[in-house]
Amino acid sequence: MNLEGLMSWAEDEETNSSAQADHKYTQMETLKGLLLENPEGVCNTELLERYIPRGSALIWTLRHEEQWEIETETCNLHEHKNRQVKYVYYGRRFE
């Protein structure tokens, strides 16, 4: 395949792809919404499905910069083949 054919193939892939992230909200806004809407916790694989690949970094930001109480627990929401974690929101610290 020549370069021109490769470029047209790449352009076609971008427009025809069925996997699209939700650009309506930022990753942080999406994560906050998930934590608030799911009192039983949010599985890390759910974050990946919503195109949030570094959810743990956002969790760190919420814990340390916004004072959110978030626990990391072993996921019991799904049957995973290996250990997966879920994040459970317990409220905010006001110091």
A tleap script that builds the chain and sets N, CA, C and O, in Angstrom:
source leaprc.protein.ff14SB
mol = sequence {
  NMET ASN LEU GLU GLY LEU MET SER TRP ALA
  GLU ASP GLU GLU THR ASN SER SER ALA GLN
  ALA ASP HIE LYS TYR THR GLN MET GLU THR
  LEU LYS GLY LEU LEU LEU GLU ASN PRO GLU
  GLY VAL CYS ASN THR GLU LEU LEU GLU ARG
  TYR ILE PRO ARG GLY SER ALA LEU ILE TRP
  THR LEU ARG HIE GLU GLU GLN TRP GLU ILE
  GLU THR GLU THR CYS ASN LEU HIE GLU HIE
  LYS ASN ARG GLN VAL LYS TYR VAL TYR TYR
  GLY ARG ARG PHE CGLU
}
set mol.1.N position { 0.851 -1.165 0.000 }
set mol.1.CA position { 0.000 0.000 0.000 }
set mol.1.C position { 0.900 1.232 0.000 }
set mol.1.O position { 1.835 1.328 0.795 }
set mol.2.N position { 0.615 2.158 -0.884 }
set mol.2.CA position { 1.421 3.373 -0.940 }
set mol.2.C position { 0.954 4.366 0.119 }
set mol.2.O position { -0.058 4.143 0.782 }
set mol.3.N position { 1.687 5.454 0.273 }
set mol.3.CA position { 1.397 6.435 1.308 }
set mol.3.C position { 0.022 7.077 1.111 }
set mol.3.O position { -0.704 7.297 2.080 }
set mol.4.N position { -0.334 7.376 -0.127 }
set mol.4.CA position { -1.630 7.987 -0.405 }
set mol.4.C position { -2.783 7.042 -0.015 }
set mol.4.O position { -3.772 7.470 0.580 }
set mol.5.N position { -2.641 5.771 -0.354 }
set mol.5.CA position { -3.648 4.787 0.012 }
set mol.5.C position { -3.748 4.617 1.518 }
set mol.5.O position { -4.839 4.451 2.065 }
set mol.6.N position { -2.595 4.661 2.187 }
set mol.6.CA position { -2.579 4.529 3.637 }
set mol.6.C position { -3.266 5.712 4.301 }
set mol.6.O position { -4.014 5.535 5.263 }
set mol.7.N position { -3.019 6.923 3.795 }
set mol.7.CA position { -3.645 8.112 4.368 }
set mol.7.C position { -5.162 8.087 4.182 }
set mol.7.O position { -5.901 8.459 5.094 }
set mol.8.N position { -5.628 7.654 3.021 }
set mol.8.CA position { -7.078 7.606 2.806 }
set mol.8.C position { -7.711 6.533 3.688 }
set mol.8.O position { -8.832 6.706 4.165 }
set mol.9.N position { -7.000 5.429 3.906 }
set mol.9.CA position { -7.494 4.386 4.797 }
set mol.9.C position { -7.613 4.917 6.234 }
set mol.9.O position { -8.602 4.648 6.916 }
set mol.10.N position { -6.610 5.667 6.686 }
set mol.10.CA position { -6.624 6.226 8.041 }
set mol.10.C position { -7.768 7.221 8.203 }
set mol.10.O position { -8.423 7.248 9.245 }
set mol.11.N position { -8.012 8.034 7.188 }
set mol.11.CA position { -9.109 8.995 7.259 }
set mol.11.C position { -10.449 8.273 7.315 }
set mol.11.O position { -11.343 8.692 8.052 }
set mol.12.N position { -10.602 7.214 6.564 }
set mol.12.CA position { -11.836 6.443 6.584 }
set mol.12.C position { -12.052 5.800 7.951 }
set mol.12.O position { -13.181 5.754 8.440 }
set mol.13.N position { -10.987 5.308 8.569 }
set mol.13.CA position { -11.084 4.675 9.884 }
set mol.13.C position { -11.593 5.652 10.918 }
set mol.13.O position { -12.426 5.294 11.751 }
set mol.14.N position { -11.099 6.897 10.880 }
set mol.14.CA position { -11.486 7.874 11.879 }
set mol.14.C position { -12.969 8.185 11.811 }
set mol.14.O position { -13.616 8.325 12.849 }
set mol.15.N position { -13.514 8.295 10.630 }
set mol.15.CA position { -14.912 8.678 10.504 }
set mol.15.C position { -15.863 7.504 10.662 }
set mol.15.O position { -17.020 7.700 11.034 }
set mol.16.N position { -15.405 6.292 10.390 }
set mol.16.CA position { -16.280 5.135 10.449 }
set mol.16.C position { -16.143 4.329 11.734 }
set mol.16.O position { -16.823 3.316 11.898 }
set mol.17.N position { -15.295 4.749 12.627 }
set mol.17.CA position { -15.075 3.994 13.850 }
set mol.17.C position { -16.310 4.047 14.736 }
set mol.17.O position { -16.911 5.106 14.917 }
set mol.18.N position { -16.688 2.884 15.292 }
set mol.18.CA position { -17.846 2.844 16.174 }
set mol.18.C position { -17.450 3.148 17.619 }
set mol.18.O position { -18.319 3.416 18.448 }
set mol.19.N position { -16.165 3.112 17.930 }
set mol.19.CA position { -15.698 3.382 19.288 }
set mol.19.C position { -15.344 4.853 19.405 }
set mol.19.O position { -14.284 5.286 18.953 }
set mol.20.N position { -16.224 5.603 20.004 }
set mol.20.CA position { -16.007 7.029 20.172 }
set mol.20.C position { -16.181 7.397 21.642 }
set mol.20.O position { -17.108 6.932 22.306 }
set mol.21.N position { -15.291 8.227 22.132 }
set mol.21.CA position { -15.404 8.706 23.502 }
set mol.21.C position { -16.492 9.771 23.585 }
set mol.21.O position { -16.818 10.416 22.588 }
set mol.22.N position { -17.043 9.948 24.762 }
set mol.22.CA position { -18.051 10.976 24.989 }
set mol.22.C position { -17.323 12.287 25.243 }
set mol.22.O position { -16.719 12.470 26.300 }
set mol.23.N position { -17.377 13.193 24.285 }
set mol.23.CA position { -16.666 14.464 24.400 }
set mol.23.C position { -17.515 15.526 25.085 }
set mol.23.O position { -17.125 16.691 25.150 }
set mol.24.N position { -18.669 15.127 25.593 }
set mol.24.CA position { -19.560 16.066 26.255 }
set mol.24.C position { -18.981 16.495 27.608 }
set mol.24.O position { -19.156 17.639 28.025 }
set mol.25.N position { -18.295 15.576 28.288 }
set mol.25.CA position { -17.728 15.833 29.600 }
set mol.25.C position { -16.240 15.504 29.599 }
set mol.25.O position { -15.769 14.707 28.789 }
set mol.26.N position { -15.505 16.131 30.522 }
set mol.26.CA position { -14.098 15.774 30.677 }
set mol.26.C position { -14.013 14.433 31.401 }
set mol.26.O position { -15.004 13.955 31.952 }
set mol.27.N position { -12.834 13.835 31.397 }
set mol.27.CA position { -12.644 12.577 32.106 }
set mol.27.C position { -12.917 12.751 33.599 }
set mol.27.O position { -13.503 11.871 34.231 }
set mol.28.N position { -12.494 13.881 34.163 }
set mol.28.CA position { -12.712 14.133 35.589 }
set mol.28.C position { -14.204 14.271 35.884 }
set mol.28.O position { -14.683 13.721 36.875 }
set mol.29.N position { -14.939 14.986 35.054 }
set mol.29.CA position { -16.379 15.134 35.253 }
set mol.29.C position { -17.093 13.786 35.154 }
set mol.29.O position { -17.996 13.492 35.937 }
set mol.30.N position { -16.678 12.977 34.188 }
set mol.30.CA position { -17.265 11.652 34.024 }
set mol.30.C position { -16.993 10.792 35.252 }
set mol.30.O position { -17.890 10.109 35.744 }
set mol.31.N position { -15.757 10.823 35.748 }
set mol.31.CA position { -15.387 10.038 36.926 }
set mol.31.C position { -16.177 10.483 38.150 }
set mol.31.O position { -16.686 9.642 38.891 }
set mol.32.N position { -16.288 11.781 38.374 }
set mol.32.CA position { -17.053 12.289 39.514 }
set mol.32.C position { -18.506 11.814 39.438 }
set mol.32.O position { -19.074 11.368 40.435 }
set mol.33.N position { -19.091 11.912 38.265 }
set mol.33.CA position { -20.468 11.455 38.087 }
set mol.33.C position { -20.633 9.980 38.390 }
set mol.33.O position { -21.591 9.579 39.050 }
set mol.34.N position { -19.695 9.168 37.908 }
set mol.34.CA position { -19.755 7.724 38.166 }
set mol.34.C position { -19.662 7.422 39.658 }
set mol.34.O position { -20.414 6.592 40.170 }
set mol.35.N position { -18.750 8.085 40.353 }
set mol.35.CA position { -18.580 7.845 41.783 }
set mol.35.C position { -19.826 8.256 42.567 }
set mol.35.O position { -20.228 7.565 43.503 }
set mol.36.N position { -20.432 9.371 42.191 }
set mol.36.CA position { -21.615 9.850 42.903 }
set mol.36.C position { -22.856 9.014 42.594 }
set mol.36.O position { -23.723 8.860 43.454 }
set mol.37.N position { -22.953 8.477 41.383 }
set mol.37.CA position { -24.128 7.708 40.973 }
set mol.37.C position { -24.075 6.239 41.402 }
set mol.37.O position { -25.104 5.564 41.410 }
set mol.38.N position { -22.896 5.743 41.755 }
set mol.38.CA position { -22.726 4.323 42.070 }
set mol.38.C position { -22.180 4.151 43.486 }
set mol.38.O position { -20.966 4.053 43.666 }
set mol.39.N position { -23.056 4.112 44.494 }
set mol.39.CA position { -22.574 3.986 45.871 }
set mol.39.C position { -21.870 2.656 46.157 }
set mol.39.O position { -21.095 2.560 47.108 }
set mol.40.N position { -22.135 1.631 45.340 }
set mol.40.CA position { -21.471 0.339 45.535 }
set mol.40.C position { -20.052 0.336 44.974 }
set mol.40.O position { -19.289 -0.594 45.235 }
set mol.41.N position { -19.694 1.350 44.218 }
set mol.41.CA position { -18.342 1.495 43.687 }
set mol.41.C position { -18.304 1.481 42.176 }
set mol.41.O position { -19.273 1.120 41.508 }
set mol.42.N position { -17.159 1.884 41.657 }
set mol.42.CA position { -16.929 1.926 40.216 }
set mol.42.C position { -15.716 1.061 39.904 }
set mol.42.O position { -14.610 1.323 40.377 }
set mol.43.N position { -15.940 0.028 39.102 }
set mol.43.CA position { -14.873 -0.891 38.716 }
set mol.43.C position { -13.892 -0.189 37.767 }
set mol.43.O position { -14.294 0.627 36.937 }
set mol.44.N position { -12.636 -0.509 37.898 }
set mol.44.CA position { -11.620 0.072 37.021 }
set mol.44.C position { -11.886 -0.266 35.555 }
set mol.44.O position { -11.585 0.541 34.675 }
set mol.45.N position { -12.445 -1.446 35.279 }
set mol.45.CA position { -12.743 -1.796 33.888 }
set mol.45.C position { -13.849 -0.911 33.315 }
set mol.45.O position { -13.885 -0.666 32.109 }
set mol.46.N position { -14.754 -0.428 34.178 }
set mol.46.CA position { -15.779 0.508 33.720 }
set mol.46.C position { -15.147 1.823 33.278 }
set mol.46.O position { -15.611 2.457 32.330 }
set mol.47.N position { -14.097 2.222 33.964 }
set mol.47.CA position { -13.388 3.444 33.571 }
set mol.47.C position { -12.746 3.264 32.201 }
set mol.47.O position { -12.782 4.164 31.362 }
set mol.48.N position { -12.163 2.097 31.986 }
set mol.48.CA position { -11.546 1.826 30.691 }
set mol.48.C position { -12.591 1.810 29.576 }
set mol.48.O position { -12.328 2.288 28.472 }
set mol.49.N position { -13.774 1.263 29.857 }
set mol.49.CA position { -14.837 1.244 28.861 }
set mol.49.C position { -15.308 2.643 28.503 }
set mol.49.O position { -15.828 2.867 27.410 }
set mol.50.N position { -15.130 3.579 29.416 }
set mol.50.CA position { -15.533 4.961 29.169 }
set mol.50.C position { -14.353 5.826 28.732 }
set mol.50.O position { -14.411 7.053 28.812 }
set mol.51.N position { -13.294 5.188 28.274 }
set mol.51.CA position { -12.117 5.875 27.731 }
set mol.51.C position { -11.428 6.754 28.774 }
set mol.51.O position { -11.015 7.877 28.486 }
set mol.52.N position { -11.315 6.225 29.981 }
set mol.52.CA position { -10.566 6.887 31.046 }
set mol.52.C position { -9.424 5.937 31.418 }
set mol.52.O position { -9.541 5.185 32.386 }
set mol.53.N position { -8.327 5.962 30.666 }
set mol.53.CA position { -7.262 4.970 30.863 }
set mol.53.C position { -6.447 5.167 32.138 }
set mol.53.O position { -5.894 4.201 32.664 }
set mol.54.N position { -6.362 6.405 32.650 }
set mol.54.CA position { -5.571 6.642 33.854 }
set mol.54.C position { -6.462 7.106 34.993 }
set mol.54.O position { -6.214 8.131 35.629 }
set mol.55.N position { -7.505 6.324 35.233 }
set mol.55.CA position { -8.460 6.667 36.279 }
set mol.55.C position { -7.818 6.780 37.647 }
set mol.55.O position { -8.233 7.603 38.462 }
set mol.56.N position { -6.812 5.962 37.907 }
set mol.56.CA position { -6.158 6.004 39.220 }
set mol.56.C position { -5.480 7.350 39.460 }
set mol.56.O position { -5.417 7.808 40.601 }
set mol.57.N position { -4.978 7.984 38.421 }
set mol.57.CA position { -4.371 9.310 38.567 }
set mol.57.C position { -5.440 10.352 38.908 }
set mol.57.O position { -5.196 11.260 39.702 }
set mol.58.N position { -6.620 10.216 38.306 }
set mol.58.CA position { -7.716 11.130 38.623 }
set mol.58.C position { -8.230 10.893 40.041 }
set mol.58.O position { -8.604 11.837 40.737 }
set mol.59.N position { -8.247 9.631 40.464 }
set mol.59.CA position { -8.636 9.306 41.840 }
set mol.59.C position { -7.661 9.966 42.806 }
set mol.59.O position { -8.078 10.522 43.822 }
set mol.60.N position { -6.377 9.910 42.503 }
set mol.60.CA position { -5.368 10.537 43.351 }
set mol.60.C position { -5.652 12.035 43.470 }
set mol.60.O position { -5.585 12.595 44.564 }
set mol.61.N position { -5.964 12.674 42.361 }
set mol.61.CA position { -6.266 14.105 42.368 }
set mol.61.C position { -7.481 14.395 43.242 }
set mol.61.O position { -7.468 15.341 44.030 }
set mol.62.N position { -8.521 13.594 43.108 }
set mol.62.CA position { -9.707 13.798 43.940 }
set mol.62.C position { -9.389 13.620 45.417 }
set mol.62.O position { -9.888 14.372 46.254 }
set mol.63.N position { -8.569 12.639 45.742 }
set mol.63.CA position { -8.222 12.377 47.146 }
set mol.63.C position { -7.390 13.505 47.747 }
set mol.63.O position { -7.676 13.975 48.848 }
set mol.64.N position { -6.370 13.933 47.029 }
set mol.64.CA position { -5.391 14.841 47.613 }
set mol.64.C position { -5.646 16.319 47.338 }
set mol.64.O position { -5.248 17.164 48.141 }
set mol.65.N position { -6.284 16.648 46.250 }
set mol.65.CA position { -6.499 18.055 45.932 }
set mol.65.C position { -7.920 18.512 46.231 }
set mol.65.O position { -8.144 19.687 46.525 }
set mol.66.N position { -8.890 17.589 46.158 }
set mol.66.CA position { -10.279 17.966 46.404 }
set mol.66.C position { -10.839 17.327 47.668 }
set mol.66.O position { -12.023 17.480 47.970 }
set mol.67.N position { -9.993 16.609 48.411 }
set mol.67.CA position { -10.332 16.026 49.710 }
set mol.67.C position { -11.488 15.026 49.664 }
set mol.67.O position { -12.273 14.957 50.610 }
set mol.68.N position { -11.608 14.259 48.595 }
set mol.68.CA position { -12.644 13.223 48.512 }
set mol.68.C position { -12.160 11.988 49.251 }
set mol.68.O position { -10.993 11.613 49.136 }
set mol.69.N position { -13.048 11.353 50.011 }
set mol.69.CA position { -12.754 10.083 50.685 }
set mol.69.C position { -13.114 8.955 49.719 }
set mol.69.O position { -14.290 8.642 49.537 }
set mol.70.N position { -12.115 8.356 49.109 }
set mol.70.CA position { -12.321 7.275 48.145 }
set mol.70.C position { -11.465 6.096 48.559 }
set mol.70.O position { -10.253 6.230 48.725 }
set mol.71.N position { -12.089 4.943 48.728 }
set mol.71.CA position { -11.374 3.726 49.080 }
set mol.71.C position { -11.179 2.861 47.844 }
set mol.71.O position { -12.039 2.805 46.965 }
set mol.72.N position { -10.042 2.193 47.793 }
set mol.72.CA position { -9.767 1.225 46.742 }
set mol.72.C position { -10.001 -0.160 47.326 }
set mol.72.O position { -9.360 -0.547 48.303 }
set mol.73.N position { -10.918 -0.900 46.727 }
set mol.73.CA position { -11.270 -2.225 47.216 }
set mol.73.C position { -11.199 -3.225 46.067 }
set mol.73.O position { -11.209 -2.838 44.898 }
set mol.74.N position { -11.127 -4.501 46.401 }
set mol.74.CA position { -11.193 -5.535 45.374 }
set mol.74.C position { -12.601 -5.552 44.790 }
set mol.74.O position { -13.583 -5.531 45.532 }
set mol.75.N position { -12.700 -5.590 43.483 }
set mol.75.CA position { -13.999 -5.528 42.812 }
set mol.75.C position { -14.793 -6.807 43.050 }
set mol.75.O position { -14.330 -7.915 42.779 }
set mol.76.N position { -16.005 -6.615 43.567 }
set mol.76.CA position { -16.934 -7.727 43.731 }
set mol.76.C position { -18.187 -7.493 42.885 }
set mol.76.O position { -19.197 -8.173 43.063 }
set mol.77.N position { -18.119 -6.537 41.974 }
set mol.77.CA position { -19.248 -6.208 41.113 }
set mol.77.C position { -19.326 -7.134 39.903 }
set mol.77.O position { -20.399 -7.343 39.336 }
set mol.78.N position { -18.186 -7.683 39.518 }
set mol.78.CA position { -18.100 -8.544 38.347 }
set mol.78.C position { -17.281 -9.781 38.695 }
set mol.78.O position { -16.622 -9.828 39.734 }
set mol.79.N position { -17.325 -10.770 37.829 }
set mol.79.CA position { -16.483 -11.949 37.999 }
set mol.79.C position { -15.251 -11.791 37.122 }
set mol.79.O position { -15.276 -12.111 35.933 }
set mol.80.N position { -14.175 -11.295 37.718 }
set mol.80.CA position { -12.927 -11.088 36.994 }
set mol.80.C position { -12.048 -12.331 37.101 }
set mol.80.O position { -12.136 -13.086 38.069 }
set mol.81.N position { -11.208 -12.529 36.102 }
set mol.81.CA position { -10.287 -13.668 36.131 }
set mol.81.C position { -9.086 -13.386 37.029 }
set mol.81.O position { -8.469 -14.309 37.561 }
set mol.82.N position { -8.761 -12.114 37.191 }
set mol.82.CA position { -7.668 -11.728 38.080 }
set mol.82.C position { -8.146 -10.581 38.957 }
set mol.82.O position { -9.281 -10.124 38.820 }
set mol.83.N position { -7.297 -10.120 39.846 }
set mol.83.CA position { -7.710 -9.079 40.788 }
set mol.83.C position { -7.905 -7.751 40.060 }
set mol.83.O position { -7.004 -7.246 39.390 }
set mol.84.N position { -9.090 -7.210 40.210 }
set mol.84.CA position { -9.407 -5.884 39.704 }
set mol.84.C position { -9.903 -5.059 40.892 }
set mol.84.O position { -10.429 -5.595 41.867 }
set mol.85.N position { -9.724 -3.763 40.786 }
set mol.85.CA position { -10.142 -2.899 41.885 }
set mol.85.C position { -11.372 -2.096 41.502 }
set mol.85.O position { -11.682 -1.893 40.329 }
set mol.86.N position { -12.056 -1.650 42.544 }
set mol.86.CA position { -13.149 -0.706 42.375 }
set mol.86.C position { -12.877 0.456 43.320 }
set mol.86.O position { -12.174 0.305 44.320 }
set mol.87.N position { -13.430 1.597 43.000 }
set mol.87.CA position { -13.264 2.792 43.812 }
set mol.87.C position { -14.617 3.139 44.413 }
set mol.87.O position { -15.616 3.237 43.701 }
set mol.88.N position { -14.644 3.323 45.727 }
set mol.88.CA position { -15.884 3.612 46.433 }
set mol.88.C position { -15.761 4.990 47.084 }
set mol.88.O position { -14.817 5.259 47.827 }
set mol.89.N position { -16.731 5.854 46.792 }
set mol.89.CA position { -16.759 7.211 47.321 }
set mol.89.C position { -17.518 7.226 48.643 }
set mol.89.O position { -18.646 6.739 48.721 }
set mol.90.N position { -16.888 7.797 49.701 }
set mol.90.CA position { -17.504 7.850 51.023 }
set mol.90.C position { -17.806 9.261 51.496 }
set mol.90.O position { -18.318 9.430 52.602 }
set mol.91.N position { -17.512 10.266 50.712 }
set mol.91.CA position { -17.787 11.646 51.120 }
set mol.91.C position { -16.538 12.511 50.976 }
set mol.91.O position { -15.551 12.112 50.359 }
set mol.92.N position { -16.607 13.698 51.558 }
set mol.92.CA position { -15.476 14.632 51.483 }
set mol.92.C position { -15.025 15.018 52.869 }
set mol.92.O position { -15.814 15.061 53.813 }
set mol.93.N position { -13.748 15.298 52.974 }
set mol.93.CA position { -13.167 15.790 54.232 }
set mol.93.C position { -13.229 17.312 54.213 }
set mol.93.O position { -12.917 17.942 53.203 }
set mol.94.N position { -13.626 17.884 55.314 }
set mol.94.CA position { -13.604 19.338 55.442 }
set mol.94.C position { -12.726 19.668 56.632 }
set mol.94.O position { -13.101 19.449 57.784 }
set mol.95.N position { -11.554 20.199 56.333 }
set mol.95.CA position { -10.578 20.470 57.404 }
set mol.95.C position { -10.455 21.941 57.657 }
set mol.95.O position { -9.683 22.357 58.521 }
savepdb mol mol.pdb
quit
